[in-house]
């Protein structure tokens, strides 16, 4: 595993995602802000396992910690990558992430 800078904190609005290409991976970096203003960060493979749409273009369901594919509406758990709703049945890869200053850093294979 190697640590890679993915983006700046300011690149990702609260309760949204951005697509990032890093170290040969196409990723969605997701920022969820809870009711207390605390940020929680997730990194998930960006290509939907069903139809290869960009998850970063989908809706982030902050309360459920899920992201919805914009093409067919499949949702995935941000913490585990598990497919929640059809038509997707295969999980997405997820990666460890941390924030250091203004840098969002992912741990990638």
SVG drawing of the C-alpha trace seen along z (x, -y; Angstrom):
<svg xmlns="http://www.w3.org/2000/svg" viewBox="-33 -25 37 34">
<polyline fill="none" stroke="black" stroke-width="0.4" points="0.0,0.0 1.1,-3.5 -0.2,-6.9 -1.3,-9.3 -2.5,-12.9 -5.9,-12.8 -7.2,-16.4 -7.6,-19.3 -10.3,-19.5 -11.7,-22.6 -12.1,-20.6 -15.0,-18.6 -18.2,-20.3 -19.9,-18.9 -22.1,-15.9 -20.8,-15.5 -18.1,-13.6 -15.5,-14.4 -13.8,-12.1 -10.0,-11.8 -7.6,-9.8 -4.6,-8.8 -1.9,-6.1 -3.8,-4.3 -7.2,-4.3 -10.4,-6.1 -11.9,-7.1 -14.7,-9.0 -13.6,-11.0 -16.7,-11.6 -17.1,-14.1 -20.0,-13.7 -20.6,-16.4 -22.7,-15.4 -25.1,-17.6 -22.3,-18.7 -20.2,-19.9 -17.7,-17.1 -16.4,-15.8 -16.2,-12.1 -14.2,-11.1 -14.5,-8.1 -12.8,-6.8 -14.6,-4.4 -14.0,-3.1 -15.7,-5.6 -16.9,-3.2 -20.3,-1.7 -19.9,2.1 -23.1,2.4 -22.7,0.0 -19.5,-1.9 -21.1,-5.3 -19.2,-7.7 -20.4,-7.5 -18.9,-10.9 -21.7,-12.3 -24.3,-10.6 -26.2,-11.7 -24.5,-11.3 -27.0,-10.2 -25.2,-11.6 -27.5,-10.3 -27.2,-6.7 -23.5,-7.0 -24.3,-5.8 -23.7,-7.0 -26.2,-6.5 -25.2,-5.8 -26.6,-8.5 -27.3,-6.0 -29.5,-3.3 -29.9,-4.3 -27.9,-1.5 -26.6,-2.6 -23.4,-1.6 -22.3,-1.8 -19.5,-4.2 -17.8,-2.4 -17.8,1.1 -18.5,0.6 -21.4,3.1 -24.1,2.8 -27.4,2.0 -29.9,1.7 -30.2,3.3 -29.3,3.4 -25.7,3.5 -24.9,6.7 -21.1,6.5 -19.3,4.3 -17.1,1.4 -13.5,1.2 -13.0,-1.2 -9.8,-2.6 -8.5,-4.1 -8.4,-7.9 -7.2,-10.6 -6.9,-14.4 -3.7,-16.1 -4.0,-19.9 -5.8,-20.7 -4.7,-17.4 -6.9,-14.4 -4.7,-11.4 -5.7,-7.9 -4.0,-4.5 -4.0,-2.7 -2.7,0.7"/>
</svg>
